[in-house]
Amino acid sequence: MLRNLILCLSLLIAPLAGAAGDSGLPNPQVVIKTSQGDITLRLFRDKSPVTVENFLKYVDDGFYSGTIFHRVIPNFMIQGGGMLPDMSEKETREPIVNESKNRLHNVRGTVAMARTNDPDSATAQFFINQRTNLRLDWAPGREGYTVFGEVTDGMNVVDFISTTPVQKIGSHTDVPAEPIIIKEIVRKSLL
């Protein structure tokens, strides 16, 4: 009986111990401050730990400041986090392992890692699903795109960005005609 009481108390107290910072919390939040408005994300550290830690390192380093949403496809997704307004690509750290088997789905409002055809090639670029895109999920015989968070506020900003006129620049298609700047991405305060 006493052991059960102690266990219950420890479960109640544990979440309070990490309240000073998000290091112990499974789902930290960040705000993407763009030239079109703010987008708040909840990150799923408990389901995509490698991906979330990678993303937060880029956030904490200020990597995303001044990058753009460089690929915008209406009724599909908006992609950013690696290109500058002149369409040059920022240098990134080493790629991370694909965590698309985490049972999270590419549904409207989720954020996932962009990558090449190599499943383990994701670095800094990410995309926000403007609609449900289950064909991007992992399935037997098909590697997916790792979902690691969701929009909790600002989906109207995502929808607005998705309507921007686009153009082709060099080999890049679906580039907004007027750059949509990611001013910065910051951790959301817990207080």
C-alpha positions in Angstrom: 0.0 0.0 0.0 2.7 2.4 1.0 4.7 1.5 -2.1 1.7 2.2 -4.3 1.2 5.6 -2.6 4.9 6.5 -3.2 4.6 5.4 -6.8 1.5 7.6 -7.3 3.2 10.6 -5.7 6.3 10.2 -7.8 4.2 10.1 -11.0 2.5 13.3 -9.9 5.7 15.1 -9.0 7.8 14.0 -12.0 6.2 16.4 -14.5 6.7 19.3 -12.1 10.5 18.6 -11.9 11.0 19.4 -15.6 8.8 22.5 -15.6 11.8 24.9 -15.4 12.9 23.8 -18.9 11.8 21.5 -21.6 14.7 19.0 -21.3 12.5 16.4 -19.5 9.3 17.1 -21.3 8.3 14.8 -24.2 6.7 17.5 -26.3 8.5 20.9 -26.4 7.0 23.7 -28.5 8.6 26.1 -30.9 7.4 29.1 -32.8 8.3 29.6 -36.5 8.3 33.4 -36.9 7.7 34.1 -40.6 7.2 37.2 -42.8 3.6 36.0 -43.1 2.9 35.3 -39.4 3.7 32.9 -36.7 3.3 29.1 -36.6 3.5 27.2 -33.3 4.6 23.6 -33.3 4.4 20.9 -30.7 7.3 18.4 -31.2 6.9 14.7 -30.5 10.2 13.9 -28.7 8.6 10.8 -27.3 7.9 9.4 -30.8 10.8 10.9 -32.9 13.6 11.5 -30.4 16.5 11.7 -32.9 14.6 13.9 -35.3 13.4 16.3 -32.5 16.8 16.6 -31.0 18.3 17.3 -34.4 15.7 20.0 -35.1 16.1 21.6 -31.7 19.9 21.8 -32.3 19.3 23.8 -35.4 16.7 25.9 -33.6 19.1 26.6 -30.7 22.0 27.4 -33.1 19.8 30.0 -34.9 20.3 28.1 -38.2 16.8 28.8 -39.5 17.0 32.6 -39.2 16.9 34.1 -42.7 15.9 30.9 -44.5 12.8 30.7 -46.6 9.9 28.5 -47.5 11.4 27.6 -50.9 8.9 25.0 -52.1 5.2 25.7 -51.8 2.6 23.4 -53.4 -1.1 24.3 -52.8 -3.2 21.5 -51.3 0.0 19.5 -50.5 2.7 21.1 -48.3 5.1 24.0 -47.7 8.8 23.2 -47.3 11.6 25.3 -45.8 14.5 25.5 -43.5 17.5 25.1 -45.7 17.6 27.7 -48.5 18.4 31.4 -48.4 16.4 34.0 -50.5 19.0 33.7 -53.3 18.2 29.9 -53.4 21.6 28.9 -52.1 21.6 26.0 -49.7 22.9 26.5 -46.1 25.5 24.0 -45.0 24.1 21.5 -42.5 25.3 18.8 -40.1 25.4 15.2 -41.0 22.1 13.5 -41.9 20.0 11.6 -39.3 18.4 8.2 -39.3 14.8 8.0 -40.6 12.2 7.5 -37.9 9.2 7.1 -40.1 8.2 3.8 -38.5 7.1 5.8 -35.4 3.4 5.3 -36.3 2.8 9.0 -36.8 1.0 9.9 -40.0 1.5 12.8 -42.5 -1.9 14.3 -41.8 -3.0 17.9 -42.2 -1.0 20.1 -39.8 1.8 17.7 -39.1 5.5 18.6 -39.7 7.9 16.1 -41.2 11.5 16.0 -42.3 12.3 16.6 -46.0 14.9 14.2 -47.5 16.3 12.9 -50.7 15.5 9.4 -52.1 17.9 8.1 -49.4 15.7 7.5 -46.4 18.5 8.5 -44.0 19.3 11.8 -45.6 17.3 14.3 -43.6 19.3 17.3 -42.2 17.5 20.6 -41.6 14.8 21.0 -44.1 11.2 20.3 -43.0 7.7 20.5 -44.4 4.3 21.2 -43.0 1.5 19.1 -44.5 -1.3 21.4 -45.7 -3.5 18.3 -46.3 -3.4 14.7 -45.3 -0.7 12.9 -47.3 -0.7 9.3 -46.1 1.3 8.2 -49.2 4.3 9.9 -47.4 4.0 7.5 -44.5 6.1 4.4 -43.9 4.6 1.2 -45.3 6.1 -2.3 -45.9 8.5 -1.9 -48.8 8.2 2.0 -48.8 10.3 4.3 -46.6 8.3 7.2 -45.3 8.9 10.8 -44.2 9.4 11.2 -40.5 6.6 13.1 -38.8 8.0 14.8 -35.7 5.5 17.4 -34.7 2.2 19.2 -35.3 0.9 22.8 -35.8 -1.0 23.9 -32.6 -1.5 27.5 -33.7 -1.0 29.2 -37.0 -2.5 26.7 -39.5 -4.2 29.8 -41.1 -0.6 31.1 -41.8 0.3 27.7 -43.4 -2.9 27.9 -45.6 -2.1 31.5 -46.6 1.5 30.6 -47.5 0.2 27.8 -49.7 -1.7 30.2 -51.9 1.4 32.3 -52.8 2.2 32.7 -56.5 5.2 30.5 -57.4 7.9 30.4 -60.1 10.8 28.3 -61.3 14.3 29.4 -60.4 17.0 27.3 -62.0 16.2 23.6 -61.2 13.9 24.6 -58.4 10.1 24.6 -59.0 7.3 25.9 -56.8 9.5 28.7 -55.4 7.4 31.7 -54.0 7.7 34.7 -56.3 8.1 36.8 -53.3 10.4 35.2 -50.6 8.6 33.9 -47.5 11.2 34.5 -44.8 11.6 32.4 -41.7 12.8 35.2 -39.4 13.6 32.7 -36.7 12.5 29.6 -34.9 12.5 29.9 -31.1 11.5 27.6 -28.3 8.2 28.6 -26.8 8.5 29.6 -23.1 6.7 27.2 -20.7 5.8 30.1 -18.4 
